[in-house]
Amino acid sequence: MGSSRTFIPDYYFFMKLCTNQSIPCEFLKGACIFLSDEDEGRYIKDVCVDLEKHSIILIDDDGNGLYWESLRNASIQFRGGR
């Protein structure tokens, strides 16, 4: 059986955020993050904050924590309609 984690739509678009733009953390929950072009993707289940390191942590569907600083080359596919 194949993996059911990756969702590739029939259409997509790219959006680049400038450094002074922001999005609500709620938009990250349920989004699919790809760490590289070869990555099968993983869904973001939760967003946490490491108060000691002053960092945002994305929790994936396997329970792994991904520090925001390590995601510079990652791409995120947000859920949502038109």
QUIWO-V31311 format. One record per backbone hydrogen bond with DSSP energy under -1.0 kcal/mol. CO is the residue of the C=O (numbers start at 1). NH is the residue of the N-H. Records with the same first field share a line. If there is no record, write none. Layout:
BEGIN
CO = NH ; NH
END
This chain:
BEGIN
18 = 21
24 = 27
25 = 28
28 = 31
31 = 44
32 = 77
33 = 42
34 = 75
42 = 33
43 = 61
44 = 30
46 = 59
48 = 57
50 = 54 ; 55
55 = 50
56 = 68
57 = 48
58 = 66
59 = 45 ; 46
60 = 63
64 = 60
66 = 58
67 = 70
68 = 71
71 = 74
75 = 34
77 = 32
END
